């Protein structure tokens, strides 16, 4: 019943808009009338504030998030087109969140139970990618998004491991090792990263995750890796994020 009502809300909202700019399949356009009605309905809502007719690389990358998460009922990917001419549509929403035209596009993540949205910030323009946006969602919400290289069951165990005491962690490690044996060959390599990370944390403490993330990030930024090695490092970084500490949501 809940899913049906959400579907009706989205059909009404989407039906009241004309497609603008480059296609963003799966993105739901919101405006000053629909914004506050729709946002509270989902566990998390990713919203891009942009010009009324967006285009270009960042818009295309944002669209990939909507496509990749189309099966998630907990996450909505939306857009707000802001006009600085005529009736200045949605300029009130931009002002509410202190968003200026020169900063477009601005992406905010609204999470149920949080009074303020999280802002997506990148140091470099080329970090505005679908994968970075999904990591941003995953880091700041309880919405599960399977990133490249990740295994959902092991991600769940990593979440448990992160919050457990040492004795419980030993038991979770055993579960991870047993589960690894049940996986098809193509997922075994990823499973070994989860298991090895748990072992290293037990050996060196939680600081291992931070130091390993820094090491992997450094290798990626050097830009000297082959495409295959780079992909493996990115997948390793995604798995490490499952063990990263974050504020209680």
N, C-alpha and C positions, 0 to 999 in steps of 0.2 A: 504494500500500500504506500509506504514511504517512497519507494523508488518511482511508483507511478505518479505520485504528486509532484516529485522533482522533475520528472519528464514533462509534465504538463506546464510547469513553470517555465522550463527552458524553451519549450515550443512556443509559448506565448511571447517570451522575450525575443527569441530569434526571429519570429514571424513579423515582429514590428520593426525590423531593421532591413535595410538594403545593403547588400554586400559592397564593401568599399575597399579600395587599395588592392593589393595582391591577395589572392585567396589564402585563407587561414582556416582550413577545414577543421572542425571540432572546436574552434574558438567561439565563445558566446559573447556577443557584443552587449555591453551594459551601458546604461545612461543614468542621468540624475534621478529618474523615476523608478528604475528597476534595481539599481545598485543595492540599496539597503534591504530590499525584499529578497534578493537572491543570495547575497554573501553569507548570511547566517545559516543557510540550508545545508551547507557542506562542511566537512571536517577541515578542508583547506581549499582556498581559492587563490589561484595565481592570476594576477591582473596586470596587463601591460597598458600603461597610459602613454598615448602616442598621438601623432597628428591624425586628423580625420581620415586621411588616405595614405596609410603607411605602406612602405615598400622597402626593398633592399635586404641585405644579408641578415641583419638582426631580426627583422620581421619574419624572414624565412626560417631562421633558427627557432624562433618562438613557436612558429606553427608546428615544428617537429615535436614539440612537447605535447601539444594537443593530440597529435596523431599517435604518439607513442603511449599515451596514457588514456586512450579512448575507452578502455575496458574498466577503468577505475571509477567506481561510484562515489568514492570519498573525495575525489579531487575534481574541481572545475577549473578549466583554463579559459580566461575571459580577456576581453579587450575593452578599453574606454577610449573612444576617439574624441579628442579635445579640439574645438575650433576657437580661433582667436579673431574670427570675423563674423559678421551677421549677428545671429542670436547668441554666439559664443557658447554653443552647446557643450555641456559637461565641464565648463571652466570652473564651476563651483566645486566639483569633485577634485579637480587638480589643486585648487586653492586649499581645500580641506586637508590635503596631505602634503602641502607645501611643495608642490611640483611645478617647476617652471618649464616653459617651452624649450629653452635652450638645453635642458637636461634630457629631453625625449630621446629614446624611449626609456621610461622608468617602470620597473617591475616591482610590485609589492606582493607579498604572500600573506593572506589573511587566514589565521588559524583559530578554530573554535576555542573559546576559553581565554584567548589573548586579547587584551584591550587595544594593543597597537599592532600594526602589520610589520612584518620583517621586510627590509629593503634589500634587493639583489644588487650587490656592489662588485664590480670587477676592476682590477688594476689596469687591464688592457682591453681594448676593443675586441680583439680576437678571442677573448675569453667569454664573450657573450655567445654561448653555444647551447644547444639543446641539452647536452650532457651536463654542463655546469649548472644549468637551470634545474635539472632533475636532482642533482646533488644538493642544491640549495633547498629544494622542497623537502627532500629526505632528511636533511640536517635539522630542519626547523619544524617538522610536523611528525605526526604518527602515521602518516600515509605511507604505505609500502610502495616503493617503486623499485623494480628490479633493474639495477644498473648493469651494463655489460660486464660479464665475468662473475656476477653474483649468483648465489643459489638461495632461494627464499628460505628454505628450512634452516640452512646454516646462518643466514642473516638473523633469523629468530633466535637461534642459539647464541649468536654473538651478542645480541641485545641482553639475553639472560646472563651471559658470562660477565658482561660489563658491570652489572649491578650486584653480582653475587659475591659471597665471601670465598676465601681460599678453598675450603673443603667442598663447597658447592661447585666451584670452578673445576675442580678435579672431576666431578661427576659429569659436568657439561662437556668437558674435553673427551671423556669416554664415549658419550653420546655422539659427539662429532666424528670420532674415529669409526664408530660402528656404522653411522650413516654414510660415511665416505665409501665404505665397502659396498653399499647398495647402489651407488650411482653408476650411470653409464660411463664409459671410458672418457668421453669428451668433457665430462664435468669433474673428473678425478683431480685434474691439475688445480682447478679452482679450490676444490675441497682441501687439498694439501696446504694451500695458503691459509685457510681458516684454522686448520689444526696447528700448523707451525706458528701462527700468530698467538694462539692460545698458549702454546708451550712457552714461547718467548716471554709473554706477559707473566706467566707463573714464575719464570726464571728471573726476569729483570724488573718486573713491576709494570704498572700502567704507563709509565713514561716511555716504554718501548714503542707504543703506537705513535706517539708524537714524533719521536726521533726517526722512526721508519717512514712516516709520512713526509717529513722534511727531506729525508734522503731520496725518496722516490720523486718528490716534486723537483728536487734539484736536478736529477737525471733527466726528467722530462723537459725542463727549461733549458738545458744545455743544447738541445736540438741535435745531438750527435748520434741518436739511436736510429736503427733501421725501423721501417714501418711496422714490422712484426714485433720487434722488441718494444717499440713505443706502445703498441696496443696492449702488450702483456703488462707493461708498467702502469698503464691507465687502469687496467682491470684490477691490478694489485691495489692501486690507490682506492678504487671503489670498494674493495673488500675491507681495507683498513678503516674506511669511514664507518663501517658497521660497528667497529670497536671504539670509535672516537667518543670521548666524553662530550656531553652537551647539557644545556640547562634542562631541568625537569620541566616537561610540558604539561 
